Amino acid sequence: MQDHLSTQLAKLRQERNLTLDQLSLKTRVGVEKLARFESGEEVPSTQTLLILSNALEVPVSNLVDGLTQDAE
């Protein structure tokens, strides 16, 4: 799950044309910590997953399961 989560997080952020700095501002999670989540070095807590999903405007399941909200 960790590898999938990191890949999905980076993919969703990039699909929304957000930089790590922009996502950091939206989530109040540090850029370094976001980079560690995307690289798979660290796994976000459940609360942080909720914050990230809200900022990326997707259900938490999209981060965890890799489901896409719309098939583009």
C-alpha positions in Angstrom: 0.0 0.0 0.0 2.8 2.4 0.8 4.3 2.4 -2.7 0.8 2.7 -4.2 -0.1 5.6 -1.9 3.1 7.6 -2.7 2.5 7.1 -6.4 -1.2 8.0 -6.2 -0.5 11.1 -4.1 2.1 12.4 -6.6 -0.2 11.6 -9.6 -3.2 13.4 -8.1 -1.2 16.4 -7.2 0.3 16.6 -10.7 -3.1 16.1 -12.4 -4.3 19.2 -10.5 -1.2 21.2 -11.6 -0.2 21.8 -7.9 3.4 22.1 -6.8 4.5 20.7 -3.5 4.6 24.3 -2.2 1.0 24.9 -3.3 -0.2 21.7 -1.7 1.7 22.6 1.4 -0.2 25.9 1.7 -3.5 24.1 1.2 -2.8 21.4 3.7 -0.5 23.1 6.2 1.8 20.1 5.8 5.4 20.9 5.3 7.0 20.6 1.8 9.6 18.2 3.1 7.0 16.0 4.7 4.9 15.9 1.5 8.0 15.0 -0.5 8.7 12.1 1.9 5.1 10.9 1.5 5.4 11.0 -2.3 8.8 9.2 -2.3 7.4 6.5 0.0 9.9 7.3 2.8 7.1 8.1 5.2 3.4 7.2 5.4 0.8 9.9 6.4 -1.4 9.4 9.4 -5.1 8.9 9.0 -5.8 12.5 9.8 -3.2 13.7 7.3 -4.8 11.4 4.6 -8.1 13.2 5.3 -6.4 16.6 4.9 -4.7 15.5 1.7 -7.8 14.1 0.2 -9.8 17.3 1.0 -7.1 19.4 -0.6 -6.9 17.2 -3.7 -10.7 17.0 -3.8 -10.9 13.3 -3.9 -12.2 10.6 -1.5 -9.6 9.1 0.8 -10.2 5.8 -1.1 -8.6 7.4 -4.2 -5.4 7.8 -2.3 -5.4 4.4 -0.7 -7.1 2.3 -3.5 -6.0 4.3 -6.5 -9.6 4.8 -7.8 -10.1 7.7 -10.2 -13.0 9.9 -9.8 -13.4 10.6 -13.5 -11.9 8.5 -16.3 -9.9 11.0 -18.3 
